[in-house]
Amino acid sequence: MASANGMLARVKDWWHDSAKGAPDDTYGPHPDTQAVHDEREDGVYPLHPDRHEAATCPIVRAEPTTMAEATPVADEIKRQIPVVLNLEGATPDEARRIKDFLGGVTYGLNGYMRKIASRVYVCAPFDMPVEKLILDSSKQGASRYTHDTPGDPAP
């Protein structure tokens, strides 16, 4: 019973010290919360962080017409850069070869290759899945995105 009373006394002392306003700076402010609490000179608190994180991931548009031009596109895919691949300028046979080649590169990296229009594809890294926006107004409140899966009919 004496140890319980000693524990209770320590809790009361701690509570009394914190009630006086003695700050507990053992850990300091969390670095992620500091930006949220920074006030601008005009007194406005920013609600959203700067978009510099999103600006560091470009989307590359490529229009190869030969297999020789497809190699630099494969290098971009290997660097985990999302690529919009437009094969409208290539002959049908060459477009199929380029699509198969870049599809193999994307598959080898566990990425996603999705058809978004006639002879236009998106090659995205594994951590950037391509989703389809549902524009059906009758499904209000439901999820507006669906994950494209291999084998889905192309739009």
C-alpha positions as CSV (number, residue, x, y, z in Angstrom):
1,M,0.0,0.0,0.0
2,A,2.9,2.3,0.7
3,S,4.2,1.9,-2.9
4,A,0.7,2.8,-4.2
5,N,0.7,6.0,-2.1
6,G,4.2,6.9,-3.3
7,M,3.1,6.4,-6.9
8,L,0.0,8.6,-6.3
9,A,2.2,11.3,-4.7
10,R,4.5,11.3,-7.8
11,V,1.5,11.6,-10.1
12,K,0.1,14.5,-8.1
13,D,3.5,16.2,-8.1
14,W,3.8,15.8,-11.9
15,W,0.2,17.0,-12.4
16,H,0.8,20.0,-10.2
17,D,4.0,20.9,-12.1
18,S,2.3,20.7,-15.5
19,A,-0.7,22.7,-14.2
20,K,1.6,25.5,-13.3
21,G,2.5,25.8,-17.0
22,A,5.9,24.3,-16.8
23,P,6.6,23.1,-20.3
24,D,7.7,19.6,-20.9
25,D,10.4,20.2,-23.6
26,T,11.7,16.7,-23.4
27,Y,11.0,16.1,-27.0
28,G,10.4,19.5,-28.5
29,P,7.9,20.3,-31.3
30,H,7.4,17.7,-34.0
31,P,9.0,18.9,-37.2
32,D,6.0,18.0,-39.3
33,T,3.6,20.2,-37.2
34,Q,5.9,23.2,-37.3
35,A,4.9,24.2,-40.8
36,V,1.2,24.0,-40.0
37,H,1.6,26.4,-37.1
38,D,3.8,28.9,-38.9
39,E,1.9,32.1,-39.4
40,R,2.5,34.3,-42.3
41,E,3.1,38.0,-41.9
42,D,-0.5,38.8,-42.9
43,G,-1.9,36.6,-40.1
44,V,-3.1,33.8,-42.5
45,Y,-2.4,30.2,-41.7
46,P,-1.8,28.1,-44.8
47,L,-4.0,25.0,-45.0
48,H,-2.2,23.1,-47.6
49,P,1.6,22.5,-47.9
50,D,3.5,23.8,-50.8
51,R,3.2,21.7,-53.9
52,H,6.9,21.3,-54.4
53,E,6.6,17.5,-53.7
54,A,4.3,17.0,-56.6
55,A,6.4,19.1,-58.9
56,T,9.4,16.8,-58.5
57,C,7.6,14.0,-60.4
58,P,7.3,15.0,-64.1
59,I,5.1,13.2,-66.6
60,V,6.9,12.5,-69.9
61,R,5.1,12.5,-73.2
62,A,6.8,10.4,-75.9
63,E,6.0,9.9,-79.6
64,P,8.4,7.2,-80.9
65,T,8.0,6.1,-84.4
66,T,10.7,3.5,-84.6
67,M,12.2,0.9,-82.2
68,A,15.4,3.0,-82.1
69,E,13.4,5.9,-80.6
70,A,11.7,3.6,-78.1
71,T,15.0,2.9,-76.2
72,P,15.2,6.4,-74.5
73,V,11.5,6.0,-73.6
74,A,12.4,2.7,-71.9
75,D,15.2,4.5,-70.0
76,E,12.6,6.9,-68.6
77,I,10.3,4.1,-67.5
78,K,13.3,2.4,-65.8
79,R,13.9,5.7,-63.9
80,Q,10.3,5.3,-62.5
81,I,9.0,8.3,-64.5
82,P,5.4,8.0,-65.8
83,V,5.2,8.2,-69.6
84,V,2.3,9.0,-71.9
85,L,3.1,7.0,-75.0
86,N,1.6,8.2,-78.3
87,L,2.0,5.8,-81.1
88,E,-0.3,7.5,-83.6
89,G,2.7,8.5,-85.8
90,A,4.2,5.0,-86.1
91,T,3.1,2.4,-88.6
92,P,0.8,-0.2,-87.2
93,D,3.5,-2.9,-87.2
94,E,6.1,-0.7,-85.6
95,A,3.5,0.6,-83.1
96,R,2.8,-3.0,-82.0
97,R,6.5,-3.7,-81.6
98,I,7.1,-0.5,-79.6
99,K,4.1,-1.2,-77.4
100,D,5.1,-4.8,-76.7
101,F,8.7,-3.7,-75.9
102,L,7.7,-0.9,-73.6
103,G,5.0,-3.1,-72.1
104,G,7.7,-5.7,-71.2
105,V,9.9,-3.0,-69.6
106,T,6.9,-1.7,-67.6
107,Y,5.9,-5.3,-66.6
108,G,9.5,-6.1,-65.6
109,L,9.4,-3.2,-63.1
110,N,5.9,-4.2,-61.7
111,G,4.4,-1.1,-63.3
112,Y,1.2,-0.4,-65.1
113,M,0.6,0.1,-68.8
114,R,-3.0,1.2,-69.7
115,K,-4.6,2.2,-72.9
116,I,-6.1,5.6,-72.7
117,A,-7.0,6.2,-76.3
118,S,-6.5,4.7,-79.7
119,R,-2.7,4.0,-79.9
120,V,-2.1,6.1,-76.7
121,Y,-0.9,4.4,-73.5
122,V,0.3,5.4,-70.0
123,C,3.3,3.6,-68.6
124,A,3.4,4.2,-64.8
125,P,5.6,3.0,-62.0
126,F,4.3,0.4,-59.5
127,D,3.6,3.1,-56.9
128,M,1.5,5.2,-59.3
129,P,-1.5,3.1,-60.3
130,V,-3.6,4.4,-63.2
131,E,-7.2,4.9,-62.2
132,K,-10.3,5.5,-64.2
133,L,-12.6,8.5,-63.2
134,I,-16.2,7.6,-63.2
135,L,-18.3,10.4,-64.6
136,D,-21.7,8.8,-63.8
137,S,-23.8,11.4,-61.9
138,S,-26.2,8.7,-60.8
139,K,-23.6,7.3,-58.4
140,Q,-23.3,10.4,-56.2
141,G,-21.6,9.6,-52.9
142,A,-19.9,6.5,-54.3
143,S,-16.2,6.3,-55.1
144,R,-15.4,8.2,-58.3
145,Y,-12.4,6.1,-59.2
146,T,-11.9,2.5,-60.2
147,H,-8.7,0.7,-60.5
148,D,-7.9,-0.4,-64.0
149,T,-7.1,-4.1,-64.0
150,P,-5.3,-6.0,-66.7
151,G,-7.9,-7.5,-69.0
152,D,-10.4,-4.6,-68.7
153,P,-11.7,-3.5,-72.0
154,A,-9.8,-0.5,-73.3
155,P,-11.9,2.7,-73.6
